[in-house]
Amino acid sequence: MTSVATVIGDLVGSRSSRDRADLHQRLGRALEEVNDELRPVRGLWVTAGDEYQGTFATVAEAVRATLLVRVRLWPTHDVRHGIGWGPTSVLDEAGIEDGPGWWAARAAIDAAERAAETPAQRWLRTAYVVADGAEGGADPGFVNAGLVLRDERVSGLSERSVSVLRGLLSHETQRDLAEALGISASAVSQRVRADGLAAIVAAHELLAPGGDR
């Protein structure tokens, strides 16, 4: 069977939300937008409760998806992701999937949750696991090292900085972002430099099809 990059996500602390219906509507819109941008093998969709999942042809695209979903909700709401690599199979006509790829994604999201319970990695929201015997996946050490650095940076961003990052990831110019946010272009530029937003965007773009990876 061909291996794919699987993604399992869930909402963090959603039970404390005052308006869960609104939260799930926002999540649904975020997933639709990311699906339109990345064209996954099987689009991200809500499975049950606070969980959603999807599959991608490459680990790079899965990593990109996890950032794009998060910045559409953060910092008002947060999400956690597990990325797996391995074969999957469809179990029935309803499209229920199973297989090592999904088991790896489940192990990854569990690992991310455990790590976030420790003071040293309380900001971690994404982890990556390769299924036993699966070939062709990216090296877990390299991928998880990048995820640690990315999540630490994103978790520390203010609401205004996340708005700037969201715009940059959508290829908006700093001048257009300044006008939309009602601040000066120099204020946007200072925020991009001080919060490392340009580095986040650069790493994200390196993972895009045709990027130098």
N, C-alpha and C positions, 0 to 999 in steps of 0.2 A: 504494500500500500504506500501511496505517496504521503510524505509528511507535510504538514502545514503548521503555521504559527497560530496557536489558539489563544484566545484572550477570555478570561473570566474577570468581571468587575463587580464591585458592590459599593453601595453608598455607605459612608462611614457615619455612624451616629444618627441615622435617619429617623430612628424611633423617637428621638427628642424633638423632631421638627414640628412646628406648630401647624403647618399646612402640608401634610404629606401628599395630598393630591396635586398641589402646585409643584412640589418638589419632583414628583414623578413626571409631570408634564415637562418640566425643564430638562430632566434627564432624557426623556424621549426626543425632545428637539435637539439636544446635544448629540445624541447618537445618530439621528438623521443627518445632521450637518457633517459629521465626521464620515459617515458612509458616503455621502455625496462627494466629499473631497478626496477620499482615499480609494474608493472602489474595492472593498475587501472581497475575498472569495465568497464568504457569506456574511452579510452585513450584521453589525452589532444590533442586538435586539434584547429586550427585557424578557427574561425567562420566567422568573417567579419572584415575588416579593421585591427585594432590593437588588437582585442580581441581574446581570446581563452578560452576554457572551457574543463572540464572533470569531471568524477565522480569516487569516491573511496568508498570502503566498510567501511572504518573507518575515523574518523576525524584525527586520528594520521597519517594515510597515506597521507591525504590531506595536513596536515601541513608539512610533510616531502617533499612533492612534491613542495610546494611553495618555500622552501629554495633551493632545487636542481635546479629549473628553474632559480631562481634569480642569484645564484653564477655562472651559466654558462654564464651570460650576464654582470653582474656587475663587475667593475664600468663603463665600456664603455657605457652600456645601462642599464636602470632600468625598473623594472616591478612592478605592484601593483596587489594584489590578494584579492578576497573576498571568504571566505569559508562558505558554508551554510550546514545545516543539516535538512533534511526533505524528504518527498516522492516526486517522480517525475513521469511523465508519458510521453509516446511517442505520439505525436499528429498525425503524418502521416507517410506514407511509406518512406518519405525522412529522417526520423529519428529525426525530430525536436522535442525537449523536452520542457516541461513546468512543472509547479507545484510548491508547496510551497518550495521545496528544492532549486529550482533556484531563487525564489523570495528572499529567505534568503541570497543566495550568492550575489545577486545584492545589497541588503541592506548592506551587509558587505563591498563590494568593495566601495560603496558610502561613508560608514562611514570611511573607511581608507583614502579615498581621502579628505574628510572634515578635518579629524584629521591632515593630512599632511600640510594643509593650515595654521595651528596654529604654532607659534614658539616653543611651548612646545613639539610638536610631529611631527615636520617637517620631521623626518626620518622614520615615520611609513609607512609600505607598505603592511601590512596584517591585516585583521580583520575577526572575526568569529561571525555568527549569527545563532540561532536555530529558525526554523519556528514555528509559533504558533501551539501548540498542538502536535508537533512532540516528539516522545519518543525515548530514547536510545542514544541521542547525548551527547557529553562531555559537562561539565559545561562551559558556556561562560566566566565566570569570570576567571576561572583557565586558559583556553586556551588563552584568550586575554592578560592576565598578562604575560604569557610566550612569546607571539608574540611581545609584547611591548619591552621586554628585548632583545629578539633575533634580532629584526629589528634594534634596536638602536646600537647594537654591529656590525652587518654586515654593516650598512650604513656608519660606520666610518672607514671601512677597506680600506687600500691602494690597488692598483692593485696587488702588489707583495703578500700582505697578502691574498688577495682573491685567488690568484693562489695556495698558500699553502693550504688554506681551501678547495678548490676544490679537490686537491689531497688527502687530509686527508679523505674527505667524500667518495672518491673512494678507500679508504683503501690502499693508497700508503704509503710507509714508509718515515720517515723524511730524511733518507739517499738518497733514490731514488729521492725525491723532490729536495734535495740540488743539486744533479747531473743534474737534468733536468733544474733547474733554474740557474745553474752556480754560486751557492753560497755555503758557507760552511755549514756543518751539524749543527754547533753551531749557525750560523746565523738563520737557520730555527727554531731551538729549542727556541732561544730567541724571535723570532717573534710569535711562538705558545704561549709562556707564556705571553708576553707583550700585545698581542691583544686578549687574551681570546679565541683562536681558539679551544683549547682542550675542553673548556666548551661548545662551540657551537656544536662540534662533539658529545660530551657526551650526550647532550640533544637530539640531532637528533637520536642517536642510541637507546636511551631509548624509543623512539616512534616506533621503528622497531618491526615487528612481533616477539614475544618472549621477547621483552624488558621488563624491570621491571617498568611497568606503572600502 
